[in-house]
């Protein structure tokens, strides 16, 4: 549902910023004496100031009102969740959600999943008003609330606790914009990128990462692209980079990770790798739903790799390391893309401890010049081999490049030599299992750690 439909159904006067509590009706199916689990939730619009500066105060008010009314609508219409909203400021909303513990022993996880799905829908749908379609960048956090959360003082402290868990709005080194026309252009690109995903035009093409010297298949790399008129794979990197610059990429990346999990289920046992932005890859409530799904489907999580794209922005080391550790405990593996190029900071690399390092394609082109450039390539490979159990090279397009990579100690690669991206799913790609199954942690943990 387009979130613009929400705010048109409400009187504009409700967007006045008073401290008002709105109670949503409890579902009649819950007994009055049922036990309840509750969450105190804080949602922040991270780009409201940018919207105000570039698109005007009226657009900012429309965006704020849309988020507020969407949250009210979700609480009022849910058959499984009840709650109250408290408005605190134009860019920040606090609310409490409850569910009967009859929902299950993990009812707090259930509530986090519900809230996450609401906000994912909000972040991925445009706000339609009198001006151009806008997207809001949302951050959120939640803390478990006890039975006394109806007490105003207790609720106040719970909300402070939840607010303190929000990521800093400038984490990820997102730059300030100096020209309004750039922001308008990026917002149009971002809206188009989300629209292409929603319509199914933007979908995954699949690129194999193989052993360079035989047909062993390491994993299938998911590449978000659109089909050309005769089936070509056409990337839409410009739209994705606009999402990053506007801090709109978190919800998009969540959708891609969930889509990749669906492909893992029908991948014929092959490992699947999906990329997320360095801005997205930090510990936050956005990942709660994904990790709950991993915990319930560990066999699938063990065949999923999450690659971190540092092409435009660097990692936030502390938050990235915490998330990587949590994902690994659930069986997922971490890939660092673009080593030797982009915004790969050494501190972030050390904190991340990736399972796979993918060399930037610039390095293999550099090595082709021979001499000192080839020696430099070998040094990059040696360093990567110290930092990760598996090193792969991107941009291996010709036999001579494959020979150089192998000679330098790189066993795995992707590019035209290994096979270009195609629209065939992971289950359709040929290739025998790797000699050492690198993503079956129980089989190789001792070797890697030792």
Helices and strands as residue ranges (DSSP letters): H 4-8, G 12-15, E 21-23, E 36-45, H 48-55, H 57-77, E 82-89, E 92-100, G 101-103, H 107-124, E 138-145, H 152-164, H 180-199, E 203-211, E 217-227, E 233-235, H 237-245, H 249-265, E 272-277, G 285-287, H 288-296, H 298-301, E 304-309, H 317-329, E 333-339, H 346-352, E 356-359, H 361-367, H 371-387, E 390-394, H 399-408, E 412-414, G 426-428, H 441-449
